[in-house]
Every structure is written in C-alpha cells, then in structure tokens.
Amino acid sequence: MKTMTKCWIGLGVLVILSPLGLILPDQFKAGSAWGEWSADEFQKMIGYVPQGLSRLGELWKAPMPDYAFKGWEEKGMTHLSVAYIVSAVLGVALIVGITWLLGRLLAKKGD
C-alpha cells in the first residue's frame, strides 16, 4: 500500500473518531474539553474573565459554533456526533484545498 493511501486512511480514521472528544466528556461528566472554555466558564471557574479574553473574545465568530449546525445543540449526542464528523470533513477539505492551491501557485513560480 502506498504511503499516501495510508495517510488518507489514517486521516479518515481520525475524522470518524472525532466525536470521541464530545462523547467521552459527556459519559464521564467532565464538562468542557480542556482549553475550550468560554468567557462564562472562566467566570465560573476562576471568578473573573481575563481582560484580553473579554476584549478579543468577540473578534471571531465560528462558522459552526461548537462544531454543530444551528439548532442541533439540543437534538442529542447522535446528531452532535454527526455534526462533529461533518465539521472534521469540512476542515480537512478546506486545509487540503488551500494546501493544494498554494502548492500549485508556488510550483508555477519555481518553473
């Protein structure tokens, strides 16, 4: 089997396993994933929101907040798992597409 085929298979496995980051914390009642805290969660955990976080926290609005489609947050773990996989596929496709495009542009400059 070619190395590139192995890489694609490995990436596919990681995409399929991506909902584990959602399922395991839910099963163990662990709350949010480490480091993915919102300003509200910081307020609850440490009693205040760091100034930089409150200032910069509103700069970026994710296209798929919480890796889910709008309205799917309340539909249960199965829907959220599908949304995680779709989000992973879109992310991989975006990165592969940008990398391919940059490679094509840079290869033309090298000729």
C-alpha positions in Angstrom: 0.0 0.0 0.0 1.3 3.5 -0.9 2.3 5.9 1.8 -0.2 8.5 0.7 -3.0 5.9 0.8 -2.0 5.1 4.4 -2.1 8.8 5.2 -5.6 9.2 3.8 -6.8 6.1 5.7 -5.3 7.4 8.9 -6.9 10.8 8.4 -10.3 9.1 7.7 -10.0 7.2 10.9 -9.3 10.4 12.9 -12.3 12.1 11.3 -14.5 9.1 12.3 -13.1 9.2 15.8 -13.5 13.0 16.2 -16.8 12.6 18.2 -14.9 10.9 21.0 -13.9 14.4 22.1 -17.6 15.0 22.7 -18.8 11.6 23.8 -16.1 10.8 26.5 -16.5 14.1 28.5 -20.3 13.6 28.4 -20.0 10.0 29.6 -17.6 10.9 32.5 -19.5 14.2 33.3 -16.2 16.1 32.7 -17.7 19.3 31.4 -15.9 21.2 28.6 -12.8 19.9 26.9 -9.6 21.3 28.5 -8.7 24.7 27.0 -12.1 25.2 25.2 -13.6 27.4 27.8 -15.9 30.3 27.1 -15.8 33.6 29.0 -18.7 32.4 31.0 -16.9 29.2 32.0 -13.8 31.3 33.1 -16.1 33.4 35.2 -17.4 30.3 36.9 -14.0 28.6 37.3 -11.8 31.4 38.5 -14.2 34.2 39.4 -13.3 36.7 36.6 -12.7 36.9 32.9 -9.2 37.9 31.9 -9.2 41.3 30.2 -7.6 40.0 26.9 -10.2 37.3 26.6 -13.1 39.6 27.1 -11.6 42.1 24.6 -10.7 39.6 21.9 -13.4 37.0 22.5 -15.9 38.8 20.3 -13.5 39.2 17.3 -14.1 35.8 15.7 -17.4 34.1 15.2 -17.0 30.5 14.2 -18.9 29.3 11.1 -20.1 26.2 13.1 -20.1 27.2 16.7 -19.4 24.2 19.0 -18.9 22.2 15.7 -22.7 21.8 15.3 -25.3 23.1 13.0 -27.6 25.8 14.2 -30.4 24.2 16.3 -28.7 20.8 16.6 -27.3 21.5 20.1 -30.4 20.2 21.7 -31.0 17.2 19.5 -28.8 14.7 21.3 -25.5 13.0 21.1 -26.1 11.2 17.8 -26.8 14.5 16.0 -23.9 16.2 17.6 -21.6 13.3 16.7 -22.7 13.6 13.0 -22.1 17.3 13.2 -18.6 16.7 14.6 -17.8 14.4 11.7 -19.2 16.8 9.1 -17.1 19.6 10.7 -14.0 17.4 10.6 -14.6 16.6 6.9 -15.1 20.3 6.0 -12.0 21.2 8.0 -9.9 18.6 6.2 -11.3 19.6 2.8 -10.5 23.2 3.5 -7.0 22.6 4.6 -6.3 20.1 1.7 -7.8 22.6 -0.8 -5.7 25.5 0.5 -2.6 23.4 0.6 -3.1 22.1 -3.0 -3.8 25.6 -4.3 -0.7 27.0 -2.6 1.4 24.1 -3.9 0.1 24.8 -7.5 0.9 28.6 -7.2 4.4 28.0 -5.7 5.2 25.3 -8.3 4.5 27.7 -11.1 6.8 30.3 -9.6 9.6 27.7 -9.4 9.4 26.8 -13.1 
